[in-house]
Amino acid sequence: MNEHEITAALLRKLVYLGKWGGSHTSIDNLPKGFPKEVRGTVKELAKELIKREFLLAKPTSYGLEVSLNPKKKKEIEEITTGK
């Protein structure tokens, strides 16, 4: 899998789970379901998506939580559908 495919799969996963805006999930859960050889890359790409504001970060006492940015919904849908 290349980085673009991993990014699209990661965003698709969060869309499927309905993690928009106020609904968060732990950044540690993002690699689950990906092949073992790309799990490290998944976390790195998630941090890049936070910088690009596709993901919103919420620091908590027990770790970093992330959710999809509703303001980027159109761009996220374009990436996940491949259009």
VENBEL-V846058 format. One record per residue. N is the residue number from 0. RES is the residue in one letter. D_LAST is the distance of its C-alpha to the last C-alpha in Angstrom with 2 decimals. Layout:
# VENBEL-V846058
N_RES_D_LAST / N_RES_D_LAST
This chain:
# VENBEL-V846058
0_M_18.60 / 1_N_17.39 / 2_E_16.76 / 3_H_12.97 / 4_E_13.16 / 5_I_15.92 / 6_T_14.27 / 7_A_11.31 / 8_A_14.15 / 9_L_16.34 / 10_L_14.16 / 11_R_13.53 / 12_K_17.31 / 13_L_18.17 / 14_V_16.07 / 15_Y_17.82 / 16_L_21.09 / 17_G_20.68 / 18_K_21.48 / 19_W_20.72 / 20_G_23.29 / 21_G_26.74 / 22_S_25.96 / 23_H_26.25 / 24_T_26.45 / 25_S_28.27 / 26_I_26.51 / 27_D_28.76 / 28_N_27.05 / 29_L_23.54 / 30_P_24.38 / 31_K_25.75 / 32_G_24.08 / 33_F_22.80 / 34_P_24.85 / 35_K_27.89 / 36_E_27.13 / 37_V_24.00 / 38_R_25.40 / 39_G_26.71 / 40_T_23.43 / 41_V_21.78 / 42_K_24.35 / 43_E_23.98 / 44_L_20.22 / 45_A_20.96 / 46_K_23.48 / 47_E_21.08 / 48_L_18.65 / 49_I_21.82 / 50_K_22.58 / 51_R_19.17 / 52_E_19.82 / 53_F_16.89 / 54_L_19.82 / 55_L_23.15 / 56_A_26.24 / 57_K_29.44 / 58_P_32.42 / 59_T_34.96 / 60_S_38.32 / 61_Y_36.93 / 62_G_33.81 / 63_L_30.45 / 64_E_28.26 / 65_V_24.57 / 66_S_22.22 / 67_L_18.79 / 68_N_19.09 / 69_P_18.66 / 70_K_18.42 / 71_K_15.07 / 72_K_13.65 / 73_K_10.87 / 74_E_9.77 / 75_I_10.41 / 76_E_8.38 / 77_E_5.14 / 78_I_6.70 / 79_T_8.04 / 80_T_5.63 / 81_G_3.81 / 82_K_0.00
